[in-house]
Amino acid sequence: MSHKKYITNIDQIPELNRLEEHHRQKLKAVQKRYAFRSNGYYQSLIDWNDPKDPIRRIVIPSADELQPWGELDASGESLYSKAPGLEHKYPDTAVLLVSDVCGALCRFCFRKRLFMDDNQEVARDVSAGLAYIRKHTEINNVLVTGGDPLLLSTRKLTEIIEQLRAIEHVRIIRIGSKMPAFNPFRILDDPELLEMFKAHSQPNRRIYLMAQFNHPRELTSEARRALDLVLQSGVTVMHQTPMIRGVNDSAEVLTELFNELSYMGVAPYYVFQCRPTEGNAAYTVPIEEGYAIFAKAHQNCSGLARRCRYTLSHATGKIEVAGLTDDQVFFRYHRPADPQQNLGELLAFPRNPEAFWLDDYTDPQPLASNQKSAFC
Ligand code: SF4
């Protein structure tokens, strides 16, 4: 299969023909509910001899997705929608949803609602979103995401970036993408894209590529070359990943991932608690277990590889898991949606090894104000 070929039906995967019919039927039921998409390059990374292969786990549907659990919009993103394709949750940051497709689809995607037929949250025409950003001078930072913006043509993406660059108060443009992992040829085969990055990532107004890699096996020689070209174009590259059961729920895997990225000049930025999104029950790791894995990985990393935080994207803001004791877990509001209410607030709860989201800790007990500075 050519690396450029996209597949959207599991019938196109010869290796799945070996499955028993009732198992295939379950996978077909899964893909009917939650879209399947992959491509020749990413499929070629799967080791079909290993039933626990992490790449297979990331992209191939699993019958476990039918377990009832979670909500489609677990972080209430749509509550912050202010114009078609535009979310405004934190005062200085706007999110432009410009694409409703990715280079492949992660089975644990927290935005799988965007890939469903009736979704209206992504705007092909971003003019209303741009007008909103122009009017709101407090916005200095725009995250262009979706779906994956690198699925747009370079011409269309350039139009969006040029219009954002023309807004004086927008200093940082971030592009959220998993294309360096899903199909680095999108970058390797397109010198115009790199020229556009070079033209618009300026000394005082940088473009950041927020690259998602879930496992070191995604850091192929092609992916490394693509990241290097992006870095050479003057774009700063940051890394983020959710913690996913069976993919990167291991300190050794995370250590290797953080270290390898830092060797390339890519800064580890966030490890996210997997959101309680529909279909994600089998992919998530309880918060306290996830934090313990993350903390152990940190211990084995160099300082530069150790810059990321373990964080929940909660409806009320970005909340960092700040630490564990034998009987308590601590959270800190890293980016509250309402800075008047939660800025720097530290929360402590009795430990609950079964908790997957902040809401699973009952009876919250914010610390007294004189304790707030301890972790800030
Ligand atoms: S790259 Fe992001 S938006 Fe796309 S499928 Fe994966 S998690 Fe979802």
Boltz pocket constraint, residues with backbone or C-beta under 6 A from the ligand:
constraints:
  - pocket:
      binder: B
      contacts: [[A, 101], [A, 102], [A, 104], [A, 105], [A, 106], [A, 108], [A, 109], [A, 110], [A, 111], [A, 112], [A, 146], [A, 147], [A, 148], [A, 177], [A, 178], [A, 212]]
      max_distance: 6.0
